[in-house]
């Protein structure tokens, strides 16, 4: 069965407070970095999924996101699927 490399990018939904992003943004001027705003912090989850095709791999991972990997009340997930590279 083919394998697919999947990247899940999880971000807080708009309007949800992001204290970690706010802390980073407030710290940047202290480091001499200006002109940066709108800092948001998320997480990346990488998986290898065996599936018959990329649509099935996406369905499996989207189900995982809804059931386990994310909090769908406050987080959004973007799923990217690519054929696994040969090693």
C-alpha positions as CSV (number, residue, x, y, z in Angstrom):
1,X,0.0,0.0,0.0
2,X,1.4,3.5,-0.8
3,X,2.6,5.7,1.9
4,X,1.9,9.5,2.2
5,X,3.7,12.1,4.1
6,X,1.2,14.3,5.9
7,X,1.7,17.7,7.5
8,X,-1.0,19.0,9.8
9,X,-0.7,22.7,10.7
10,X,-2.8,23.7,13.7
11,X,-3.5,27.3,14.5
12,X,-5.8,29.0,16.9
13,X,-9.1,30.3,15.3
14,X,-9.4,34.0,14.7
15,X,-10.5,35.8,17.8
16,X,-9.0,33.2,20.2
17,X,-6.4,34.8,22.5
18,X,-2.8,33.7,21.7
19,X,-0.8,34.6,24.8
20,X,2.3,32.8,23.5
21,X,2.2,34.8,20.3
22,X,1.6,38.0,22.2
23,X,4.6,37.4,24.4
24,X,6.8,36.8,21.4
25,X,5.5,39.9,19.7
26,X,6.2,42.1,22.8
27,X,9.7,40.6,23.1
28,X,10.8,41.4,19.5
29,X,11.6,45.1,20.1
30,X,13.8,44.2,23.0
31,X,15.8,42.1,20.6
32,X,16.1,45.0,18.2
33,X,13.5,43.6,15.8
34,X,10.9,46.1,14.6
35,X,8.1,46.0,12.1
36,X,6.7,42.6,13.1
37,X,3.1,42.2,14.2
38,X,0.3,39.7,14.2
39,X,2.5,36.9,15.7
40,X,0.5,33.7,16.2
41,X,1.9,30.5,17.5
42,X,0.6,27.1,16.3
43,X,1.9,23.5,16.1
44,X,3.0,21.2,13.3
45,X,2.3,17.5,13.3
46,X,4.0,15.2,10.7
47,X,2.8,11.7,10.0
48,X,3.3,9.0,7.5
49,X,0.1,7.3,6.5
50,X,-0.4,4.1,4.5
51,X,-3.5,4.5,2.3
52,X,-4.8,3.6,-1.1
53,X,-4.5,7.2,-2.4
54,X,-4.0,10.7,-1.1
55,X,-7.8,11.3,-0.7
56,X,-8.0,8.4,1.7
57,X,-4.9,9.6,3.6
58,X,-6.4,13.0,3.9
59,X,-9.7,11.5,5.2
60,X,-7.9,9.5,7.8
61,X,-5.9,12.5,9.1
62,X,-8.9,14.8,9.1
63,X,-10.7,12.3,11.2
64,X,-7.7,12.2,13.6
65,X,-7.8,15.9,13.8
66,X,-11.4,16.0,14.7
67,X,-11.2,13.2,17.2
68,X,-7.7,13.7,18.8
69,X,-5.1,16.0,17.3
70,X,-6.9,19.3,17.7
71,X,-9.5,21.1,19.7
72,X,-12.0,21.9,17.0
73,X,-13.7,24.5,19.2
74,X,-10.7,26.8,19.3
75,X,-8.3,25.4,16.6
76,X,-8.2,25.1,12.8
77,X,-6.2,22.4,11.0
78,X,-4.7,22.5,7.5
79,X,-3.8,19.1,6.1
80,X,-1.2,18.8,3.4
81,X,-0.6,15.3,1.8
82,X,2.3,14.3,-0.5
83,X,3.6,10.9,-1.7
84,X,6.2,9.6,0.7
85,X,9.7,9.9,-0.7
86,X,11.7,6.7,-1.2
87,X,14.5,6.2,1.3
